[in-house]
Amino acid sequence: MEFAPSVRKILDRRGRPWSWPRHRPGCDLSRAELAASGRLSYKGFLGPLATGRATLRDRRGPSLVLRWPVEVHPYAGIYINRGEAYGHQQWAVEPTNARVDGLAELDGDKSPLHWLAPGETREWFVTARVA
């Protein structure tokens, strides 16, 4: 998983900064390697980002490039699960407008939230390209 070279920190769900992508020796979040951290899953937030782009590369060659409007979603939620949820393996990049996993975590958050008025709609996009 690649983001702009300027990304150096990721905030965990409690707002504590971890180094991106290598939190500690043997723990490379960009490669979904959590073994050295002693954890089976991790949720963190990158941002605010200068560009809404993430690249997921397969070591065999193909890659998936995700793009989104960073002015709408300046953060990326990163979720890595290495078997904690019923033995399943998951990896997600989630463009978001806040550094929270749910509304219950908003206490004191300074992220640029966009509340919708009754009946209001907004549209945004994520493009995915296989390269």
N, C-alpha and C positions, 0 to 999 in steps of 0.2 A: 504494500500500500504506500503510495507516494503522495505527498502534498508539496506545496512550494518550499524551497530550501529555507525560507525565513521562519518556518514553523519549528520551534525548538521545545515547546512545553505543551503538555496536555493536562487538563484539570480533571481529577477524579470526581466522583459524585459528591464528595464533601468539599470540593473546591481546593483540594491540596494539589499543588503542581508536581507532576512527574516529568522527567526529561523525555522528550520525543526524539527518536523512536525508542531509544534504549534506556529503559528505566534503571536497569542494573545489569551487570554481566550475565549473559544467558537469557535475558528477558528483552526481546525486541518486539515491541508492539506492532511495528510496520510489517512484521512477518508472522503475527499472531502467535508469537512464542512467549508463553507465560510461565513455563516450568520453574524458572529460577525465582519467581515471585511467590511461589507456593499457592497460587490461586488457579482455579479452573475457569473463572470468567472475569471480565473487566469491562466497565462502562466508563468512558471519559469523554471530554469535550475539547476540541481544538478550536482556537479562535480568540478574538475575531480574526477572520481570514482576509487576506488581500484579494484572493481569487477563489471563486467557488469551483474548485476542480480537485478531483481525486483520481488516481490511476491505480488500478489493481492489476498486478502483473503475475502471470503464471511463469514459473521458471522454464517451462517448455516453449515459451515464446508469445502466445497471445496475451492481450491485455484488454481491460475494460476501462474506458475513460468516462467518468461521470462529471457533468458540468451543471451548475445551477446559479441563479442570480444571487451573488454575495450581498447585494444591497438589501435583499429580502431575508436571506438566511446566512448571516455572517459566521455561523458556527457549524461544525460537523461533529455529530455524536459518533463515537466509535464504540462498537459492541463486539467483543470477542468472547466466544464460549467454547471451551475445550472439553465438553462432556458433562458440565454441571447440570444441564437441563435434560434429564432422561437419557444421557449418553450422546446426545446430538452435538454436532460441531457446527457452529454458526459464526459468521463474520459479517458485520454490517457497517456501512457508512451512511449516516442519516443527517442530511442538511437540516438545520434547525435555526430558529430565531432566538433561542434561549439556551443557557447552559444548565438545563434541568431535564430530568427524566419524566416528570409529571408535575401537575399544578400544585400538588402538596409540597413541592420543594422550592416554591417561589419566594419564601421568606427571605427578604434582604437581597434578592437577586437583582442585578443592575442591567440585565440583558434587555435589548430593545424589543419588548413584547408587542405584538400586534393583536389587539382585541377586536373582535368583529361585533358590530352593532346587529341587533335583530334584523334578519333579512339580508344583511350585507354579504356579498361574496367577493372573494379575491382569487386570482389565478396566478400560478407560478409553475415552473417546470423543472424537471431534471432530464437532461439528455444523456443517453448512454450510447457509446460507440465502441464497437469491437475493433481493435487494431492488431 
